[in-house]
Amino acid sequence: MPASLDLKNIREQPDLFRRACAHKRVNADIDRILALDAELRPRQQKIEKLQAERNTTAKQMRGASATRQQELRERGAALKQEIERATQACRILQDELDTLLLAVPLPPRDDVPLGAGDQDNVEIRKHGTPPSFDFTPKDHVELGKINAGIDIERGVKLAGRRSYILKGFVARLENAVLQYVWHKLLSKGFTPFSVPVLLREHALVGSGYFPAGREQTYRLEKDELALVGTSEVPLVACHQNEILARADLPRRYMAHSSCFRREAGTYGKDTHGLFRVHQFQKIEQLIISVADEQDSERMHDELLANSEEIVQDLELPYRVVQVCTGDLGVGQHRKHDIETWMPSRNAYGETHSCSTLLDFQARRLQIRYRDHDKRKHWCYTLNNTAIASPRILIPLLECNQTAAGRINVPACLQPYM
C-alpha cells in the first residue's frame, strides 16, 4: 500500500515525506510535526490517566463516610482543574499540529517523473495531426470578431481584465460542447449533480484546495464563503463525515458549474484571448472508490479515456502527458494532462487534468466506507475534467476555420447547434 497522510506513516517514514516535500516543491515542516507529535502523546496519555482517576474517585463516593466523601470531592475538584489545564495545553499543541499537517503533501507514485514544473512533464502519446492551412490562419479572437461571437472589450468593461462575453454563434458553440459532454457522461453511467459554487471554508480545506490555493480563490469574507474553482470541491465534500456502503462503490459523479479563479501570480502571462480567464464553465468527473490501488489505477484510466474520447469526437489533435513531481498538487498521487493543439500558440495547451488522490481528500473530509466485515476504511477519490470552456473553444475555432474565417462545426456537435 502507498503511504497515506496518516500521522503514523509520517512518524514511521519521515524521509518519505521529506522527499515528497522536496519533489513537489512544498514547504512543510516535518521536523516540527514530529516534535509536536512526540510532545502530545505523553500529555494525552497523562490526561487519560487523570480522567480514569477522576472516574474512580467518583465511584468511591458511594458508601463512603462523610469525611471520606469530602476528601474525595476535594480530590475530584483538583483533578478537574488539572485535566482542564492539561487539555488546554494539548489543544494549543494540537491546533499547531493540525495546521502543519494541512501542508504535508501526499507522496507521488513511484513512477511519477521527477521535475520542477510543467516543462518537465513527459509526453505519453499523441493523437491526430495538427492542421495545416493553405492560407494565413487567424487566432480565436479574430475568428470570434468575424463571427460576431467574442467580445473581450465589453467583457473587460464589465468585469476587468481576463473577462469576456460570448454571444451568437460562439455562445451556441459553447452550449453545444457542454450539452454533448453532458449526454456523453450520462451514457457512461455518471450521476449528474447541480451543486453550490459558494462554499464554506471546510469544504475547500477538506478537498485540499486550502490552504495552498487560498490566493487563487475569490472569497466573500463577510459571509464566510468562497467561490469554487471546480465542482470537484462540492462533489467530494458533500459526503463529509459520512460512512458509505461498500456495495455502493464506486460512485461516479458529474457536475456542470461556473468556476472562478483569481489567477494570482500570472500577471502578464497568457493575457491574450480566452486561454486564462477568471470565470469559466466546466463539467467535472469524480469517482469515489474503495481503498485499493489497483482498482484506483483502473478508475484513473477510465476517467482519462472518457476525456480522450471526448477530444477525439471533437476531431481535435491532442497529446497526453504524465505530470512530473514539481507540477503535482499537494494531494495528487499521480496526474495526466490532455493538451490540445492550439494553432495560434503553435503548441499543445492543457485542456484536461486527470488526478488520483488516494485517501488524501477522504481523510481530511472524514469519508469512509464499511466493508462486508463491517470494518471501516478511508475511501479513495479521483477526478478529471470532462470539458472546460472557453479554453476548449480555442482549438475548436482555430483548427476548424476556413479561409473566410467561418467555422466548420464537428459532426458530434451539429445536433446541439
N, C-alpha and C positions, 0 to 999 in steps of 0.2 A: 504493500500500500504506500502511496506517496505521502510525504509529510504534510499534515494539515496544520492549521493555526491553533492547535491545542497547546496550551501553555506547557503541558507535559512534554510535548515534542520539542518546544523551544528550549526547555530545561535540559533535555537529553541530547539534542543535536544543535547546540548553539552555532557551530561553524556553518552548518547548512543554511541557517537563516542569515548569518553574516554574509555569506556568498550571495544569497538571494538579494540582499540589500545592495551589494556592490554591482551585481549583474543587472539589476533593474534600475539602478541609479536612484535608490530610495534612501532617505535619511531616517533610519530607525535605530534607536539606542538599545541594542540587545543587551549590553552590559548592565545598563541601568534597570532593564526589565528583570534580569536575573537577580540583581541585588535586591530589588523590591520584593520579588517572589521569595527570596531567602529570608528576608526580614518579616514578611507577612505570615508565613506558615507557622512559625513558633508562636507568634502573637495570637493567631486564630486558634491554635491548639490550647493556649492558655485560657482564652475566652470560653472554649468548650468545657474545660475543667472547672472554671468558676461557675458556669451555668449548671453543671452537674452537681457541684457542691451546694448551690442555692436550691436546687430541686430537693436534694437530700435534706437540707435544713428545713424546708417547708414541710416535708413528710414527718420529720421528727417532732413537729409542733403537736401532732395528735397524741394525746395521752400524756404529754409532758406536764410536769408541775408548773405552777405559776412562775416560780423563779426561773426554771429552765426555759419556759416559753419566752420570758423577757430576754434572756441571753440569746435565744435563737432569733428573736425579732431583730435585735441589735446586729447580730451577725448577718442576717438576711439583708438588712438595710446597707451594711457596709459592703456586702457582695454586690448589691445592685449598683452602688456608686462606682465600685471598681470595674464592673462589667461595662457600664456606660462610658467611663473614661477610656478603657481599652478598646471598646467598639469605635469610639470617635477617632482614636489614633489610627486604628485599622482602616477606617473609612477614608481618611486623608491619603494613606498609602495606596489603598485600592483604587481611588479615583485617579491618582497619578499613573498607576499601572494600567488601568483600563484605557486611559488616553494614549499612553505609549504603545499599547498593543494594537490600536487602530492604525498605526503607521507601518506595522510589520507586513511585508509582502508575502504572498503565497509563493513558495519556491517554484520556479519554472520546471516544466518537464525536462527530463534528461536530454531529449533530442532537440530542444529549442536552441537555435544557433546563437552564439554569443555576438553581441554587437551593441553599439552606442545609441543608434537611432534608426529611423526608417530607411536610411541609405544602406543599412546592413541587413535588411530583410532579404530572404533568399527566394528566388523565383522557383516555383514548383512545376508549373505547366502554363502553356498558353493555349488559347482557343480563338480561332478566326484570324483573319489578316486585316491589319489597318487599311482603310480605304485609300485609294489613290485617285486623284482628280485630274481631269484634263482642262481645268480652269483654276483660278486662284480661289481657294476656299475661304469662306467667311467664318468668323467666330460666332458663338451663340448669341452674343449681344447684338451684333449686326443683323443676324438672322431674325432675332426677336423683333427688331425695329422694322425690317422688311415685312414681316408677317403681323405687325401691329400687336405683338403678344408679350413683349417685355418692356417695362417702363421703370428703369432704375432711377431716373431723375426725380420722378414723382414719389417713388418709394423713399428716397433719401429725404425729400421734402417732408414726408410724413413722419419718418422714424429715424433719420440719421443714417450714417454710413453703414454699409453691409445690409441695406434694406432694398426692397424691390417690389414691384407689382407685376403679377401675371394676369393677362386678360386674353379674351378671344381665343384664337387657335391654340396658343401655348397653355392657357388655363385649361382648355378642353383636353390637351395632350397630357398634362399632369394628372387630371382626373382619370383619364383612360388608363394610365400606368397604374395608378393606385387601385382602381377598380379591378383591373386584370390580376394584379398580385393578390388582392383580397380574395378573389374567387379561386385563384391557384392554391392558396394555402388552405382554404376551406375544403377543397377537393382532396387534400392530403391529411385531413383529419384534425386540423388545428381548431381549437375553440376560440371564437372571437370575443374580444373584450372591448368595452368602451370605458376608459379609465380617467381619473382625475389627472390633470397636469400641474396642479398646485398641490404640493405635498408638505407634510410636516417633516421636520429635520430627521426624525428617527428612521424614516424610510430611506433617505439618502445616505445616512450613516450605515444602516444595515445592509444596503445593497452595494456599499463600497465606494460610492461617489463622494462622500465626505469622509475624512477631511481633505483628501488630496485634491478633489475637484471643486472645492468651495469657490475659488476665484473664477471658475468658468460658469457659475450659476447665478441667475437672476434671483434675488431674494426680496421678499416683502417683509421687512423686519417688523413692522407694526403688527402684522397678522401672524408672524412666526411661520411663514410659508415660503416655499421656493418653487420656481418653475423648473420642470424636468427637462433634461436634455435628451431623454429617450424613454419610451414607455416600458422599457425593461424594468425600470425602478418600481412603478406601481404594480406591474405584473408579478414580480417576485415578492415584493413587500406585502402584498395583500394576504399572504399566508404567514405573516409574522406571528410567532408564539402559537403555532398550530402543530398538531401531530396528525399526519396524513396516513391513510391506509396503504399498505404495500400493494394491494390489489389495484389501487387507483393510479399507480405509477407505471410508466412515465406519464406526465401531463404535458400536453403540447398546447401552448397558448400563443395567441397573436393579438396585436392591438395596433390600430391606426391612430396616431395622435399628432398634434402640433408639438414641436420640440423647440427648445430655446437654449442658446449658448452665447455667452458673452464674448467668446474668442479672445479672452485676455492673453496678452503676450504675443499676439500675432500682428501687431501694428506694422503696416507696410507690407504684409505678406498676403498674396492672393487677393488683392483688393479689386481686381477687375472682374466684373461679371458675377456669376452665381455660384462659384466654387465654394466660397467660405462666407456664410451669411449667419445672421443672428436667429432667424426663425425659419423653420422648415417643416415639411411633412414627412413622417416615417411610419412604415409598417414594420414592426419588430416580431421576430420569432423567439420564443423562450420555451425551454424544456426543463421541467423539474423531474429528476430521476432518482433511482436508488444509488446507494454508495458502492458502486462497482466501476473500477477504472476502465475495464474493457467495454462494459456497456456504455460508459460515458464516451469512449472513443467512437463507438458506432453512432451515438447521437450527434456527436460533433460532425462526423462525415455526412450524416443525414441533413443537418442544417446547411452545411456548406453546399451539398448537392442541390438542395432546394434553390439556393440563390444562384448557383451556376446555371441551373435550368432556366431561371427567370431571365438572366442576361442573354443566354442563348436564344430564348424565344424572342427577345427584343432585337436579335440579329446584330449584336454588338461584339466587337473583338475585346477580349479581356485576358488577363493573366491572374494566376493565384500565387500569392507569396506566403511563405512561412515567416511570421513576425519574430524578430530577434528579441533577446532579453531586454535590451535597452528601450524597446518600443512597446513592451508589455505593460499593462496596467498593474496596479498593486495586487489585485485579486485574480489575475488571469494566470492559469496554469499553462495554457497554450493558446495560440491565436493564428488564424489565417485571414488574410485580406484578399478581397477581389478588387482588382484595379482595372478599370475600363478605359479603353483608348479614347483620348480626347484630342482631336486634330489641332485645336488652337494652342494646346500646350505641347504638342508634338511628343506626348508621353502618356503613359497609363496613369490614371488618377484613382485614388481609393474611392470605392462606392459601397463596399460591404465589409463588415468585420465579424468574424465568427470566433467566439470565445468559449473556452471551457474553464469553469471556476471551481470545480470540485465542491467542497463543503464550505468555501470561503464565505459566501453570502448566507448560507443556511445557518452557520454558527452565529453570525452577527445578528441574524433575524430570528434565531431560535425556531427553525423549521425542521422538523423531524418526521420520520415515518416509523410505524410499528410493523415489524415483520411477522411471519406466520407463527413464530415462537413468542410473540408478544414483546420482543426486545425492541428498544428504540435506537434508531440510527439517524445521523445527520443526512439530509438529502444532498444531492449534487445538482448544480444548476449549469445551464448552458444557454447561450443566446447568439443570435445572428441577425443582422439587418436583412429584411426581405427586400425593401426598396426605400430609398430616401430621395426626396425631391425638395429643391430644384436641382441638386447636383447631377442626378441621372439625366436631366434634360440636356445637359451639356453634350454628352456623346450622342443622345438621340437626335438632337438638332444638327450637330456638326457632321456626324457620319452619314446622315440621310439627306443632305442638301443637294439641290440641283444648281446648275449654273445661274439660274434666275433667282436663286435664293428661296425657292419653295422647298417643302419638306415631304419626303416620301415616308408615310406612316407605316411602320412594321405591321405585318398581317395580323399578329396577335392582338394589336390594339384597335384595329379598324372597327370591330363590333362595338367598342366602347366610345367611339368618336361620334 
